[in-house]
Amino acid sequence: QVQLVESGGGLVQPGGSLRLSCATPGFNSAYYAIGWFRQAPGKEREGVSCISSSKTTYYAESVKGRFTISSDNAKNTVYLQMNSLKPEDTAVYYCAVGRFYAIATTWRRNVLYNYWGQGTQVTVSS
């Protein structure tokens, strides 16, 4: 069983930054996608960003230019650097991993991800 460990959430003022981390110990696959999703109260879970096994990255339009996803294979950890945060970024953020080759038309599909983290709260407020 793969257990994802997320960290880095918190309260930040508008315009501030946070870095989320997702440790993926024990997960191995020739092809994989590691994604970040978020869910705000009363809204559906939405894809924020994804990094594929070929290091291709994908972003939701709402976060392009502000968020950056990266991975450290030696640490089995994926990061989401979030800059210029806005109140509308407030949500619970989830890390997920899946054994599939992510492309532009698939990375947002929740059902393709095999494992999910417990979520970390990000609140952007003054």
JODA-V194642 format. One record per pair of residues at least 12 apart in sequence whose C-alpha atoms are under 8 Angstrom apart, sorted by the first residue. I is the first residue (numbers start at 0). GAP is how many residues later the second one is. D is the distance in Angstrom with one decimal. If there is no record, write none. Layout:
BEGIN
I;GAP;D, I;GAP;D
END
This chain:
BEGIN
1;22;7.3, 1;23;7.0, 1;24;6.0, 1;25;6.1, 1;113;6.8, 2;21;6.8, 2;22;7.1, 2;23;8.0, 2;112;7.4, 2;113;7.7, 2;114;7.0, 3;18;6.4, 3;19;5.7, 3;20;5.1, 3;21;7.2, 3;91;7.4, 3;92;7.7, 3;111;7.4, 3;112;6.5, 3;113;4.8, 3;114;7.7, 4;16;7.9, 4;17;5.4, 4;18;5.1, 4;19;6.9, 4;112;6.1, 4;113;7.5, 5;14;7.1, 5;15;5.5, 5;16;4.4, 5;17;6.5, 5;88;7.7, 5;89;7.0, 5;111;6.4, 5;112;7.2, 5;113;6.7, 5;114;6.6, 6;13;5.7, 6;14;5.2, 6;15;6.7, 6;113;6.5, 7;12;4.4, 7;13;6.1, 7;112;7.4, 8;111;5.4, 8;112;5.3, 8;113;5.0, 8;114;8.0, 9;110;8.0, 9;111;6.1, 9;112;5.0, 9;113;6.1, 10;111;6.2, 10;112;4.7, 10;113;5.9, 10;114;7.2, 11;110;7.9, 11;111;6.3, 11;112;5.0, 11;113;6.3, 11;114;7.7, 12;72;7.7, 12;111;5.4, 12;112;5.0, 12;113;5.0, 13;70;7.0, 13;71;5.4, 13;72;5.1, 13;73;6.4, 13;110;5.7, 13;111;6.0, 13;112;6.5, 14;68;7.0, 14;69;4.1, 14;70;4.9, 14;71;6.4, 15;67;6.1, 15;68;5.5, 15;69;5.5, 16;64;7.5, 16;65;5.4, 16;66;4.4, 16;67;6.2, 16;68;6.2, 17;63;6.2, 17;64;5.2, 17;65;6.7, 18;60;6.7, 18;61;5.6, 18;62;4.4, 18;63;5.9, 19;59;5.5, 19;60;5.0, 19;61;6.4, 19;62;7.9, 20;56;6.7, 20;57;5.8, 20;58;4.6, 20;59;6.5, 21;55;5.4, 21;56;5.1, 21;57;6.3, 21;73;6.3, 22;52;7.6, 22;53;5.8, 22;54;4.3, 22;55;6.5, 23;52;5.4, 23;53;6.0, 23;54;7.9, 24;51;6.1, 28;70;6.3, 29;23;7.5, 30;21;7.7, 30;22;5.6, 30;68;5.9, 30;69;5.5, 30;70;5.4, 31;20;5.9, 31;21;5.2, 31;65;7.0, 31;66;5.5, 31;67;4.5, 31;68;4.9, 31;69;5.6, 31;70;7.2, 32;17;6.6, 32;18;5.8, 32;19;4.4, 32;20;6.2, 32;64;5.7, 32;65;5.3, 32;66;6.6, 32;67;6.2, 32;68;6.3, 32;69;5.6, 32;74;7.4, 32;80;7.9, 33;16;5.5, 33;17;5.4, 33;18;6.4, 33;44;7.6, 33;61;7.2, 33;62;5.7, 33;63;4.4, 33;64;6.5, 34;12;7.4, 34;13;7.5, 34;14;5.7, 34;15;4.1, 34;16;6.4, 34;60;5.8, 34;61;5.2, 34;62;6.3, 34;72;7.4, 35;12;5.4, 35;13;5.3, 35;14;6.2, 35;44;7.8, 35;57;6.8, 35;58;5.6, 35;59;4.7, 35;60;6.3, 36;12;7.1, 36;56;5.6, 36;57;5.1, 36;58;6.4, 36;59;7.7, 37;53;5.8, 37;54;5.4, 37;55;4.2, 37;56;5.9, 38;52;5.2, 38;53;5.3, 38;54;6.6, 39;50;6.6, 39;51;4.3, 39;52;6.4, 40;50;7.2, 45;62;7.3, 46;12;8.0, 46;13;6.7, 46;60;7.7, 46;61;5.0, 46;62;7.9, 47;12;5.1, 47;15;7.1, 48;20;6.8, 49;19;7.0, 49;57;6.5, 50;18;6.8, 50;19;7.2, 50;20;7.9, 50;51;7.8, 51;49;6.6, 51;50;5.6, 51;51;8.0, 52;48;7.1, 56;12;7.1, 57;46;7.0, 57;49;7.7, 65;16;6.1, 65;17;5.1, 65;18;6.1, 65;19;7.7, 66;13;6.7, 66;14;5.5, 66;15;4.5, 66;16;6.0, 67;12;5.7, 67;13;5.1, 67;14;6.6, 68;12;6.4, 84;39;6.7, 85;38;6.1, 86;36;7.4, 86;37;4.7, 86;38;5.8, 87;36;7.6, 88;33;7.6, 88;34;7.5, 88;35;6.7, 89;31;7.8, 89;32;5.4, 89;33;4.6, 89;34;5.5, 90;30;6.1, 90;31;5.5, 90;32;6.6, 91;27;5.8, 91;28;5.4, 91;29;4.4, 91;30;6.0, 92;26;5.3, 92;27;5.2, 92;28;6.2, 92;29;6.9, 93;22;6.8, 93;23;5.7, 93;24;6.7, 93;25;4.4, 93;26;6.6, 94;21;5.8, 94;22;5.2, 94;24;7.1, 95;17;6.1, 95;18;7.3, 95;19;5.5, 95;20;4.4, 95;21;6.2, 96;16;5.3, 96;17;6.0, 96;18;5.4, 96;19;6.7, 97;14;6.1, 97;15;4.0, 97;16;4.8, 97;17;6.7, 98;13;7.7, 98;14;7.1, 98;15;7.0, 99;12;7.2
END
